[in-house]
Amino acid sequence: MKNNKSTNDPSSKSIYYSILLAGKYLGLGWIMVTPTIILTFIGNFFDNKLNLGYFMTLIGLMIGLFIGIIGTVRILKS
């Protein structure tokens, strides 16, 4: 007996689409967190070197969040 399932079966496309979509949404966390953490640490480094309190840390945090939000919006639009 032959297996009548073909590669054009809609259920197989649905599974691949679901896996792709899950990977896309799981990646959103990394897109948001990575620039935020990196720029916050850079700001903290400059605060310690220039003795500015927490000014550069907050600037790095805000810029990191802004970049993360822009990246998230671009991923969600595509």
GROMACS elastic network, one bead per residue, 0.5 to 0.9 nm:
[ bonds ]
;  ai    aj funct       b0    kb
    2     5     6  0.89515   500
    3     6     6  0.83032   500
    5     8     6  0.82509   500
    5     9     6  0.67500   500
    6     9     6  0.56475   500
    7    10     6  0.85863   500
    7    12     6  0.72343   500
    7    13     6  0.83847   500
    8    11     6  0.86481   500
    8    12     6  0.74601   500
    8    13     6  0.73998   500
    9    12     6  0.55449   500
    9    13     6  0.67082   500
    9    14     6  0.88865   500
   10    13     6  0.51264   500
   10    14     6  0.61436   500
   10    15     6  0.87762   500
   11    15     6  0.63440   500
   11    16     6  0.88392   500
   12    15     6  0.51678   500
   12    16     6  0.64410   500
   12    17     6  0.86100   500
   13    16     6  0.52097   500
   13    17     6  0.60341   500
   13    18     6  0.84984   500
   14    17     6  0.50337   500
   14    18     6  0.60235   500
   14    19     6  0.86295   500
   15    18     6  0.50717   500
   15    19     6  0.62608   500
   15    20     6  0.86245   500
   16    19     6  0.51639   500
   16    20     6  0.61611   500
   16    21     6  0.85482   500
   17    20     6  0.50707   500
   17    21     6  0.60405   500
   17    22     6  0.85263   500
   18    21     6  0.50593   500
   18    22     6  0.60444   500
   18    23     6  0.85723   500
   19    22     6  0.51017   500
   19    23     6  0.62014   500
   19    24     6  0.85719   500
   20    23     6  0.51999   500
   20    24     6  0.61835   500
   20    25     6  0.88004   500
   21    25     6  0.62944   500
   21    26     6  0.85693   500
   22    25     6  0.52776   500
   22    26     6  0.60427   500
   22    27     6  0.85405   500
   23    26     6  0.50971   500
   23    27     6  0.61187   500
   23    28     6  0.88398   500
   24    27     6  0.53120   500
   24    28     6  0.67630   500
   24    75     6  0.78918   500
   24    76     6  0.86711   500
   25    28     6  0.52302   500
   25    29     6  0.77138   500
   25    75     6  0.87760   500
   25    76     6  0.84655   500
   26    29     6  0.62190   500
   26    30     6  0.78100   500
   27    30     6  0.54064   500
   27    31     6  0.63656   500
   27    32     6  0.88193   500
   28    31     6  0.50203   500
   28    32     6  0.62254   500
   28    33     6  0.86159   500
   28    68     6  0.88971   500
   28    71     6  0.83519   500
   28    72     6  0.60961   500
   28    75     6  0.77176   500
   28    76     6  0.87677   500
   29    32     6  0.51952   500
   29    33     6  0.60149   500
   29    34     6  0.83735   500
   29    72     6  0.85826   500
   30    33     6  0.51286   500
   30    34     6  0.56562   500
   30    35     6  0.87045   500
   30    68     6  0.88557   500
   31    34     6  0.59339   500
   31    35     6  0.73258   500
   31    67     6  0.88451   500
   31    68     6  0.58749   500
   31    69     6  0.84686   500
   31    71     6  0.64709   500
   31    72     6  0.66359   500
   32    35     6  0.67058   500
   32    36     6  0.68380   500
   32    64     6  0.81532   500
   32    65     6  0.70074   500
   32    67     6  0.77572   500
   32    69     6  0.64794   500
   32    70     6  0.88734   500
   32    71     6  0.72871   500
   32    72     6  0.67097   500
   33    36     6  0.52203   500
   33    37     6  0.61144   500
   33    38     6  0.85806   500
   33    64     6  0.82021   500
   33    65     6  0.80163   500
   33    68     6  0.69410   500
   34    37     6  0.54399   500
   34    38     6  0.61678   500
   34    39     6  0.85652   500
   34    64     6  0.81118   500
   34    68     6  0.78276   500
   35    38     6  0.51413   500
   35    39     6  0.58678   500
   35    40     6  0.82255   500
   35    61     6  0.87043   500
   35    63     6  0.83413   500
   35    65     6  0.72785   500
   35    67     6  0.68360   500
   35    68     6  0.63397   500
   36    39     6  0.55181   500
   36    40     6  0.60234   500
   36    41     6  0.86517   500
   36    60     6  0.74426   500
   36    61     6  0.57165   500
   36    62     6  0.78314   500
   36    63     6  0.74652   500
   36    65     6  0.54138   500
   36    66     6  0.84699   500
   36    67     6  0.79132   500
   36    68     6  0.69404   500
   37    40     6  0.51613   500
   37    41     6  0.62220   500
   37    42     6  0.86478   500
   37    60     6  0.87037   500
   37    61     6  0.75267   500
   37    64     6  0.72620   500
   38    41     6  0.53242   500
   38    42     6  0.62686   500
   38    43     6  0.86804   500
   38    60     6  0.83013   500
   38    61     6  0.88068   500
   38    64     6  0.76315   500
   39    43     6  0.60388   500
   39    44     6  0.85027   500
   39    57     6  0.79074   500
   39    59     6  0.84927   500
   39    61     6  0.62220   500
   39    62     6  0.87494   500
   39    63     6  0.73030   500
   39    64     6  0.56514   500
   40    43     6  0.50576   500
   40    44     6  0.61463   500
   40    45     6  0.85959   500
   40    56     6  0.81231   500
   40    57     6  0.53008   500
   40    58     6  0.72034   500
   40    59     6  0.78603   500
   40    62     6  0.84528   500
   40    63     6  0.87028   500
   40    64     6  0.72081   500
   41    45     6  0.61114   500
   41    46     6  0.87049   500
   41    57     6  0.71476   500
   41    60     6  0.77153   500
   41    61     6  0.86486   500
   42    45     6  0.50209   500
   42    46     6  0.63670   500
   42    47     6  0.86245   500
   42    56     6  0.82535   500
   42    57     6  0.74395   500
   42    60     6  0.69746   500
   43    46     6  0.51950   500
   43    47     6  0.61363   500
   43    48     6  0.87146   500
   43    54     6  0.82321   500
   43    55     6  0.79543   500
   43    58     6  0.73014   500
   43    59     6  0.69650   500
   43    60     6  0.50640   500
   43    61     6  0.77825   500
   44    48     6  0.62743   500
   44    49     6  0.86971   500
   44    53     6  0.89109   500
   44    54     6  0.71796   500
   44    55     6  0.86259   500
   44    56     6  0.64338   500
   44    58     6  0.85441   500
   44    60     6  0.81223   500
   45    48     6  0.52838   500
   45    49     6  0.63525   500
   45    50     6  0.87012   500
   45    56     6  0.85218   500
   45    57     6  0.81253   500
   46    50     6  0.58630   500
   46    51     6  0.78878   500
   46    52     6  0.80801   500
   46    56     6  0.66149   500
   46    57     6  0.79928   500
   47    50     6  0.53318   500
   47    51     6  0.53093   500
   47    52     6  0.50382   500
   47    53     6  0.59822   500
   47    54     6  0.62978   500
   47    55     6  0.70145   500
   47    56     6  0.57379   500
   47    57     6  0.67978   500
   48    51     6  0.52365   500
   48    52     6  0.72268   500
   48    53     6  0.77132   500
   48    54     6  0.88877   500
   49    52     6  0.82430   500
   50    53     6  0.86601   500
   51    54     6  0.87924   500
   52    55     6  0.60740   500
   52    56     6  0.72758   500
   53    56     6  0.78827   500
   53    57     6  0.84515   500
   54    57     6  0.52078   500
   54    58     6  0.62462   500
   54    59     6  0.87057   500
   55    58     6  0.53858   500
   55    59     6  0.63267   500
   55    60     6  0.87088   500
   56    60     6  0.59634   500
   56    61     6  0.84115   500
   57    60     6  0.50953   500
   57    61     6  0.61018   500
   57    62     6  0.86546   500
   58    62     6  0.61392   500
   58    63     6  0.85697   500
   59    62     6  0.51930   500
   59    63     6  0.61511   500
   59    64     6  0.84663   500
   60    63     6  0.51963   500
   60    64     6  0.59440   500
   60    65     6  0.85184   500
   61    64     6  0.51065   500
   61    65     6  0.61403   500
   61    66     6  0.85601   500
   62    65     6  0.51807   500
   62    66     6  0.61245   500
   62    67     6  0.86697   500
   63    66     6  0.50104   500
   63    67     6  0.61724   500
   63    68     6  0.85236   500
   64    67     6  0.51950   500
   64    68     6  0.60735   500
   64    69     6  0.85790   500
   65    69     6  0.60479   500
   65    70     6  0.85484   500
   66    69     6  0.52075   500
   66    70     6  0.62381   500
   66    71     6  0.86582   500
   67    70     6  0.51403   500
   67    71     6  0.61661   500
   67    72     6  0.85881   500
   68    71     6  0.51070   500
   68    72     6  0.60904   500
   68    73     6  0.86190   500
   69    72     6  0.50344   500
   69    73     6  0.61342   500
   69    74     6  0.85907   500
   70    73     6  0.52186   500
   70    74     6  0.62416   500
   70    75     6  0.87194   500
   71    74     6  0.51611   500
   71    75     6  0.62423   500
   71    76     6  0.86715   500
   72    75     6  0.51709   500
   72    76     6  0.61750   500
   72    77     6  0.86337   500
   73    76     6  0.51292   500
   73    77     6  0.61242   500
   73    78     6  0.88020   500
   74    77     6  0.52308   500
   74    78     6  0.64952   500
   75    78     6  0.54938   500
